Each structure stands twice: as structure tokens, then as C-alpha cells.
Amino acid sequence: MTPMETETDRLNRLIQEGGRTGMTELQFFAAEIREWKNSARRMEQIKGERYYEGRQDILNRLRTTIGENGKLEAVGNLPNHRLVDNQYALMVDQKTNYLVGKPIAVNCKNKDYARKLAGYFDKRFHRLLKYVCEDALKGGIGWLYPYYNGRGELAFQHFPAQDILPFWADDDHTVLDCGVRLYSQEVWNGYQKELVEKVEIFKADGLWRYLFQNDRLIPDVEAGAHENYVSVVDGAGGLEEFNWTRIPLIPFKYNKRELPLLNRVKPLQDAINLMLSDFENNMQEDARNTILVLKNYDGENLGEFRKNLAAYGAVKVREDGGVTTLNVEVNAENYKAVLRVFKKSLIENARGYDAKDERLSGNPNQMNIQSMYSDIDLDANGMETEFQAALEELVWFINQDMANRGLGDFRTEEVDVVFNRDILINESEAVDNCVKSMGILSNETIVEQHPWTRDVETELLRLSEERLF
């Protein structure tokens, strides 16, 4: 692949050179899937999902000691706690709820169009948008798939980053040429269940389905090897099929480079788990499992000595013998200080905020609150830019659906999608500022900024009705 050659160019070039390479389009996709399946980028995306669920590297930790040859060897007779303090999952949830925790709002000069758009952006879509945002944080990018369900309604489905192999038509990854979805599904083979890998290829001429077996793509005849994206029943009862003029896969990126959040904080998350686990291990290393110094022990088998000590809590020695221990002092304050540093660093690197910040205890004015939110606000600005572009792409599909249903042609209308970020405010200060702004700003602007307002138009209507009495 030359430096200026896009993935689309390479696909076309390889197909055109089929006489020399012997590679068909299907073989090309199979080779790309095989290479991507175990790639470092996809492993990062899978690890982001695993860490969120709490399946972190500390769970595979072994206690080791220096063996006879001077190398580390695993030992099974020492305390080996594997504790997970999932600060990373806390950051994912925090950033998700900060940006999309509240329903998005649609602003448009055409109120009829805004009302119809709000019908698509209902509570179900708001829940789905949270899933997509979570996918984007865990995998660097989340995917939304617009399709028609069994009732003929435009619906949306989300795909996590590790399921989609995109083929971009440009270097900035803004235009999608086609996409591949790889997923596992349980099927019955006789009386036994087995996992099979399935592939869906989203192309300009529709959706193609395959089975991925032995690094080869086999048409999935049972599921329907090919279908168009849109099916319409005409007045005579006949079925007409159409395809979108765009690939119906919409990318929601966490950042321009599509890097998962875990890439920023994994060493710190691992260090927090390690510190907690080591603290628990050291606290449990008592006289029955720590290092013992024996003097004139009345016996030869040290294994039997350990067993008797564990069972009876006593040991028999000769008259001039004794037993002492080599203890390591466990200073809990040291662990607390180091953990505090690690957690603070993780929050800063994740660009989140500390809900227990000292700035909220003494004088929680609005300036202190904004200072606490500065990092997460900057990160959310970048996410919002990416999500605004994705939602603009989504609105294109919604406009096509409206036009097809005869609800109106709104393709030239400008739409502004507003993210209502979930931020703490000093309500008393905000209300006081609203009161002081009366006579300077319009009532509508003041009502918009009031912290108790849920719907601006409803509040303005109530105010006008109250003035009549």
C-alpha cells in the first residue's frame, strides 16, 4: 500500500490485478479480516471492554519467589489476593453520563421539522446514544446502524468497535467506502450448540452475509446471502428493493485517532490493583505463613512443621531452641498515600473530575465548580465535535425516511443538536444571576438559563397564562 493510497484504492487495485495476484474480492476481504482479527488495534478495543467489566490483568497475577537457579518461580503457598478497584469503569460511566446523561435537544427554525425529528430522538434513542458513547470510550469508536425493522420503521442498532472493520475512502477517516462486521453466534448442530463466526459486509449494493471458516468466506445461504437495505411494497402489492446512496454505518469517535480511553490510564489502573492486592497480602502474612527462623527444631521435615503450626498454632522445640519470625512492617498510611496519588493521576489522565474534590467543601461557588470540571469539559468538547458530525450523518438517513414516507422534504433545513451536559451548579448563585438579569435580557433567555427549567416553551406559556389573571 503506497503512502497516498487509500484502502479503497488498494481494494480496487487488487481486484484489477486479479490476473497477477490471483486474489478475488472475496479473498481480499477474507485476508483483511484474518489480519485485523488479531491485530494490536482490535486487541486494545477488546481489552477496553474487558477492563470495564472488571476482567483485568491483576486476576492473572501469580506470587513468585527466587528459585534454585536464581530465576523467579511461581509459588502457591503464599497469600495471593487479586483485588480490582475499577476506577477506569468509573471514568467511562462518568464521561458518558456527563455528555449524554440528559436527552439531546433539537433546535431548528422550522418547528414542524423539529417536532418530527424529536419523534426519532425519543427515549429509546437516548438510551441507545448512551450505549454508543460507552462503546466509543471503551473502543475509541462506536457504530450506529440505521435499518428498517419488521414493522417497516426506521430503527437503529449499535455495534462495538471490535466488531467492525471499516474501509475508509479518505485518510482522515470521515468517508466510509464499506464496512465489515465480524461476530460470533451460537447455533444448533444436531443436539449440540456451537459457536460460529459470521460476517456481514456493508457495501453500496446492499448487505452481504457470510460464514467465516478456516480463514475463508462462505455465503450464508440460510440467513440470506444478500439483501438490499430498503424494501417497499407498492400499491399493487409488489415488492421493490432499494439501497442507500451512503453506507449505513455511522462512526461515533472518541477522538480523531480513535484511541480507547484505556490507553491513557491502563498502567495507573494496574498499579492501583497491585497496591491494594499487595496490602491485603502483607496483612495476611502472619506467623502461620510468614518467614520463620528455627533454632534446634525437634524434627526434620519442615513441611510437617508448617502443617502442625497451621493446625495447632504450636511447635515443639528442644530445650535450648526457639522460633522467631522475620516480619515486614505494614504501614497502612504509606499505602493510602500512594493510592491517593495513583487515583488522582488516573482521574487527570482520563480527563475526568473528582466528585470528592476539596474545592466543593469550603466554598463551592460556580468558579470552583467550573475549575473542577475543566478537564472533562475540554475532553467533552472534542467528543461533541465528533458526535455532532455523526449525528449530521444520521439526520441524513432520517430525512430520507421522511421523504420516502411523504412526511416532507427537509433535506435543506439546518439542524442544531444540543448536548445538555450533566454538570453541577450552584443553584442559589444561578437563580440570583437570573433575577439580576431581568430587564437586561429577554425573558426567554432568562428562563433558558434558570436551573429549574425543564422545557423553555412550556415555562413561557405558563408565565403568559399567569399574567392573564
URKAGI-V391258 format. One record per residue. N is the residue number from 1. RES is the residue in one letter. PSI is psi in radians with two decimals (* if undefined). D_LAST is the distance of its C-alpha to the last C-alpha in whole Angstrom. Layout:
BEGIN
N|RES|PSI|D_LAST ; N|RES|PSI|D_LAST
END
This chain:
BEGIN
1|M|2.07|75 ; 2|T|2.79|75 ; 3|P|-0.58|73 ; 4|M|0.08|71 ; 5|E|2.16|71 ; 6|T|2.96|68 ; 7|E|-0.56|68 ; 8|T|-0.76|68 ; 9|D|-0.72|71 ; 10|R|-0.73|73 ; 11|L|-0.85|72 ; 12|N|-0.68|73 ; 13|R|-0.76|76 ; 14|L|-0.65|77 ; 15|I|-0.73|77 ; 16|Q|-0.49|78 ; 17|E|0.35|81 ; 18|G|-0.56|82 ; 19|G|-0.54|85 ; 20|R|-0.72|86 ; 21|T|-0.41|84 ; 22|G|0.28|84 ; 23|M|2.14|80 ; 24|T|3.05|78 ; 25|E|-0.71|74 ; 26|L|-0.70|74 ; 27|Q|-0.62|76 ; 28|F|-0.84|74 ; 29|F|-0.71|71 ; 30|A|-0.72|73 ; 31|A|-0.70|75 ; 32|E|-0.72|72 ; 33|I|-0.75|70 ; 34|R|-0.73|73 ; 35|E|-0.68|73 ; 36|W|-0.51|69 ; 37|K|-0.71|69 ; 38|N|0.41|71 ; 39|S|2.79|70 ; 40|A|-0.67|69 ; 41|R|-0.78|65 ; 42|R|-0.62|65 ; 43|M|-0.61|66 ; 44|E|-0.71|64 ; 45|Q|-0.72|61 ; 46|I|-0.68|62 ; 47|K|-0.61|63 ; 48|G|-0.65|59 ; 49|E|-0.76|58 ; 50|R|-0.80|61 ; 51|Y|-0.63|60 ; 52|Y|-0.65|56 ; 53|E|-0.08|57 ; 54|G|0.04|59 ; 55|R|1.38|63 ; 56|Q|2.93|64 ; 57|D|-0.46|67 ; 58|I|-0.44|68 ; 59|L|-0.29|68 ; 60|N|0.14|72 ; 61|R|2.47|73 ; 62|L|2.51|76 ; 63|R|2.35|78 ; 64|T|2.82|81 ; 65|T|2.88|84 ; 66|I|2.15|87 ; 67|G|-3.01|90 ; 68|E|-0.56|94 ; 69|N|0.13|94 ; 70|G|0.00|91 ; 71|K|2.76|88 ; 72|L|2.39|85 ; 73|E|2.52|85 ; 74|A|2.43|83 ; 75|V|2.55|83 ; 76|G|0.05|81 ; 77|N|0.37|82 ; 78|L|2.62|80 ; 79|P|2.34|76 ; 80|N|1.28|74 ; 81|H|2.51|70 ; 82|R|1.53|68 ; 83|L|2.42|65 ; 84|V|2.04|62 ; 85|D|1.65|59 ; 86|N|1.29|57 ; 87|Q|-0.49|55 ; 88|Y|-0.79|55 ; 89|A|-0.63|53 ; 90|L|-0.71|50 ; 91|M|-0.69|50 ; 92|V|-0.84|50 ; 93|D|-0.70|47 ; 94|Q|-0.82|45 ; 95|K|-0.60|46 ; 96|T|-0.84|44 ; 97|N|-0.45|41 ; 98|Y|-0.74|41 ; 99|L|-0.79|41 ; 100|V|0.39|39 ; 101|G|-0.45|38 ; 102|K|2.62|35 ; 103|P|2.51|34 ; 104|I|2.72|35 ; 105|A|2.60|32 ; 106|V|2.11|33 ; 107|N|2.26|32 ; 108|C|2.49|32 ; 109|K|-0.59|31 ; 110|N|1.76|32 ; 111|K|-0.56|29 ; 112|D|-0.74|31 ; 113|Y|-0.73|34 ; 114|A|-0.68|32 ; 115|R|-0.69|30 ; 116|K|-0.64|34 ; 117|L|-0.68|35 ; 118|A|-0.46|33 ; 119|G|-0.54|34 ; 120|Y|-0.67|38 ; 121|F|1.04|37 ; 122|D|-2.96|35 ; 123|K|-0.59|36 ; 124|R|-0.71|39 ; 125|F|-0.66|40 ; 126|H|-0.72|39 ; 127|R|-0.73|41 ; 128|L|-0.66|44 ; 129|L|-0.61|43 ; 130|K|-0.72|43 ; 131|Y|-0.75|47 ; 132|V|-0.71|48 ; 133|C|-0.72|47 ; 134|E|-0.74|49 ; 135|D|-0.74|52 ; 136|A|-0.67|52 ; 137|L|-0.69|52 ; 138|K|-0.57|55 ; 139|G|0.00|57 ; 140|G|-0.38|56 ; 141|I|2.44|54 ; 142|G|2.79|52 ; 143|W|2.45|52 ; 144|L|2.31|50 ; 145|Y|1.91|51 ; 146|P|2.31|49 ; 147|Y|2.96|51 ; 148|Y|2.20|50 ; 149|N|-3.05|50 ; 150|G|-0.35|51 ; 151|R|0.09|48 ; 152|G|0.32|48 ; 153|E|2.56|45 ; 154|L|2.09|46 ; 155|A|3.02|46 ; 156|F|2.50|47 ; 157|Q|2.50|50 ; 158|H|2.54|51 ; 159|F|2.33|54 ; 160|P|2.84|55 ; 161|A|-0.66|57 ; 162|Q|-0.11|61 ; 163|D|-0.27|60 ; 164|I|2.21|60 ; 165|L|1.85|63 ; 166|P|2.61|62 ; 167|F|1.89|64 ; 168|W|2.55|62 ; 169|A|-0.11|63 ; 170|D|2.83|62 ; 171|D|-0.43|63 ; 172|D|0.00|59 ; 173|H|0.90|59 ; 174|T|-0.38|56 ; 175|V|2.15|57 ; 176|L|2.23|58 ; 177|D|-0.72|62 ; 178|C|2.94|62 ; 179|G|2.63|61 ; 180|V|2.28|63 ; 181|R|2.19|62 ; 182|L|2.18|64 ; 183|Y|2.76|63 ; 184|S|2.54|65 ; 185|Q|2.42|65 ; 186|E|2.28|66 ; 187|V|2.75|68 ; 188|W|2.21|71 ; 189|N|1.65|74 ; 190|G|-2.08|76 ; 191|Y|0.26|75 ; 192|Q|2.56|74 ; 193|K|2.49|71 ; 194|E|2.72|72 ; 195|L|2.30|70 ; 196|V|2.60|70 ; 197|E|2.22|69 ; 198|K|2.65|67 ; 199|V|2.35|66 ; 200|E|2.23|63 ; 201|I|2.08|64 ; 202|F|1.90|61 ; 203|K|3.04|62 ; 204|A|-0.46|61 ; 205|D|0.34|63 ; 206|G|-2.96|61 ; 207|L|2.23|61 ; 208|W|2.34|65 ; 209|R|2.43|66 ; 210|Y|2.84|69 ; 211|L|2.40|71 ; 212|F|1.78|72 ; 213|Q|2.27|75 ; 214|N|0.73|78 ; 215|D|0.45|76 ; 216|R|2.64|76 ; 217|L|2.13|74 ; 218|I|2.21|74 ; 219|P|2.29|72 ; 220|D|1.53|70 ; 221|V|-0.68|71 ; 222|E|-0.71|69 ; 223|A|-0.19|65 ; 224|G|1.77|66 ; 225|A|-0.49|68 ; 226|H|2.48|65 ; 227|E|2.61|62 ; 228|N|2.80|60 ; 229|Y|-0.53|56 ; 230|V|2.27|54 ; 231|S|2.30|55 ; 232|V|2.35|54 ; 233|V|2.09|55 ; 234|D|-3.12|55 ; 235|G|-0.50|55 ; 236|A|0.03|58 ; 237|G|0.07|58 ; 238|G|2.74|60 ; 239|L|2.16|59 ; 240|E|2.44|59 ; 241|E|2.48|59 ; 242|F|2.93|57 ; 243|N|2.61|57 ; 244|W|2.71|55 ; 245|T|0.01|56 ; 246|R|2.69|55 ; 247|I|2.16|56 ; 248|P|0.95|54 ; 249|L|2.08|54 ; 250|I|2.07|51 ; 251|P|2.28|52 ; 252|F|1.84|50 ; 253|K|2.52|52 ; 254|Y|-0.69|51 ; 255|N|3.03|53 ; 256|K|-0.67|55 ; 257|R|-0.03|59 ; 258|E|0.68|57 ; 259|L|2.36|58 ; 260|P|2.72|57 ; 261|L|-0.58|56 ; 262|L|-0.52|59 ; 263|N|-0.45|61 ; 264|R|-0.45|59 ; 265|V|0.02|59 ; 266|K|-0.83|62 ; 267|P|-0.64|65 ; 268|L|-0.70|62 ; 269|Q|-0.74|61 ; 270|D|-0.67|65 ; 271|A|-0.66|66 ; 272|I|-0.80|63 ; 273|N|-0.71|64 ; 274|L|-0.74|68 ; 275|M|-0.79|67 ; 276|L|-0.73|65 ; 277|S|-0.73|68 ; 278|D|-0.67|71 ; 279|F|-0.79|69 ; 280|E|-0.69|69 ; 281|N|-0.80|73 ; 282|N|-0.59|74 ; 283|M|-0.46|72 ; 284|Q|-0.03|74 ; 285|E|1.41|78 ; 286|D|-2.92|79 ; 287|A|-0.32|83 ; 288|R|-0.11|83 ; 289|N|0.13|82 ; 290|T|-2.98|83 ; 291|I|2.24|86 ; 292|L|2.49|89 ; 293|V|2.04|92 ; 294|L|2.42|95 ; 295|K|2.07|98 ; 296|N|0.97|101 ; 297|Y|2.34|99 ; 298|D|1.16|101 ; 299|G|3.07|101 ; 300|E|-0.58|101 ; 301|N|1.90|98 ; 302|L|-0.51|95 ; 303|G|-0.70|93 ; 304|E|-0.60|94 ; 305|F|-0.80|93 ; 306|R|-0.70|89 ; 307|K|-0.78|89 ; 308|N|-0.65|90 ; 309|L|-0.73|88 ; 310|A|-0.62|85 ; 311|A|-0.72|86 ; 312|Y|-0.23|88 ; 313|G|0.37|86 ; 314|A|2.79|90 ; 315|V|2.50|93 ; 316|K|2.19|97 ; 317|V|2.97|98 ; 318|R|3.07|102 ; 319|E|-0.71|103 ; 320|D|0.30|102 ; 321|G|-3.08|100 ; 322|G|2.99|96 ; 323|V|2.21|92 ; 324|T|2.89|90 ; 325|T|2.66|87 ; 326|L|1.84|86 ; 327|N|2.51|82 ; 328|V|2.09|79 ; 329|E|2.26|77 ; 330|V|1.89|73 ; 331|N|1.82|71 ; 332|A|-0.55|67 ; 333|E|-0.61|66 ; 334|N|-0.77|68 ; 335|Y|-0.75|66 ; 336|K|-0.70|63 ; 337|A|-0.75|63 ; 338|V|-0.74|64 ; 339|L|-0.68|62 ; 340|R|-0.73|59 ; 341|V|-0.78|60 ; 342|F|-0.79|61 ; 343|K|-0.69|57 ; 344|K|-0.75|56 ; 345|S|-0.67|58 ; 346|L|-0.75|57 ; 347|I|-0.72|53 ; 348|E|-0.74|54 ; 349|N|-0.54|56 ; 350|A|-0.17|54 ; 351|R|0.88|51 ; 352|G|-2.72|49 ; 353|Y|2.70|47 ; 354|D|1.94|48 ; 355|A|-0.29|45 ; 356|K|0.40|47 ; 357|D|2.43|48 ; 358|E|-0.38|48 ; 359|R|-0.25|46 ; 360|L|-0.16|43 ; 361|S|-0.76|44 ; 362|G|-1.07|45 ; 363|N|1.44|42 ; 364|P|1.07|40 ; 365|N|3.02|38 ; 366|Q|-0.56|37 ; 367|M|-0.71|40 ; 368|N|-0.70|42 ; 369|I|-0.77|40 ; 370|Q|-0.63|41 ; 371|S|-0.70|44 ; 372|M|-0.58|45 ; 373|Y|0.06|43 ; 374|S|-0.75|45 ; 375|D|-0.84|48 ; 376|I|-0.52|46 ; 377|D|-0.72|44 ; 378|L|-0.74|47 ; 379|D|-0.68|48 ; 380|A|-0.54|45 ; 381|N|-0.76|45 ; 382|G|-0.74|48 ; 383|M|-0.71|47 ; 384|E|-0.65|44 ; 385|T|-0.78|46 ; 386|E|-0.73|48 ; 387|F|-0.59|45 ; 388|Q|-0.74|43 ; 389|A|-0.68|47 ; 390|A|-0.74|47 ; 391|L|-0.55|44 ; 392|E|-0.68|44 ; 393|E|-0.69|47 ; 394|L|-0.70|45 ; 395|V|-0.53|43 ; 396|W|-0.78|46 ; 397|F|-0.67|47 ; 398|I|-0.71|43 ; 399|N|-0.69|43 ; 400|Q|-0.70|46 ; 401|D|-0.73|45 ; 402|M|-0.77|42 ; 403|A|-0.72|44 ; 404|N|-0.52|47 ; 405|R|-0.05|44 ; 406|G|0.41|43 ; 407|L|-0.11|40 ; 408|G|2.69|40 ; 409|D|1.84|42 ; 410|F|0.41|40 ; 411|R|-0.35|43 ; 412|T|-0.05|43 ; 413|E|2.49|39 ; 414|E|2.33|39 ; 415|V|2.39|37 ; 416|D|2.01|36 ; 417|V|2.16|36 ; 418|V|2.23|35 ; 419|F|2.07|36 ; 420|N|1.62|34 ; 421|R|2.51|36 ; 422|D|1.55|36 ; 423|I|2.50|37 ; 424|L|2.52|36 ; 425|I|2.75|34 ; 426|N|1.73|33 ; 427|E|-0.71|29 ; 428|S|-0.72|29 ; 429|E|-0.69|30 ; 430|A|-0.75|28 ; 431|V|-0.72|25 ; 432|D|-0.70|26 ; 433|N|-0.62|27 ; 434|C|-0.74|24 ; 435|V|-0.74|22 ; 436|K|-0.33|25 ; 437|S|-0.12|25 ; 438|M|2.32|21 ; 439|G|-0.28|22 ; 440|I|-0.75|25 ; 441|L|2.83|24 ; 442|S|2.73|22 ; 443|N|-0.62|19 ; 444|E|-0.76|20 ; 445|T|-0.73|24 ; 446|I|-0.76|22 ; 447|V|-0.65|20 ; 448|E|-0.67|24 ; 449|Q|-0.18|26 ; 450|H|2.32|24 ; 451|P|-0.31|26 ; 452|W|-0.02|23 ; 453|T|2.27|22 ; 454|R|-0.65|24 ; 455|D|2.03|22 ; 456|V|-0.84|21 ; 457|E|-0.68|19 ; 458|T|-0.74|18 ; 459|E|-0.72|16 ; 460|L|-0.66|15 ; 461|L|-0.73|13 ; 462|R|-0.73|11 ; 463|L|-0.76|11 ; 464|S|-0.63|9 ; 465|E|-0.66|7 ; 466|E|-0.58|6 ; 467|R|-0.39|5 ; 468|L|-0.38|4 ; 469|F|*|0
END
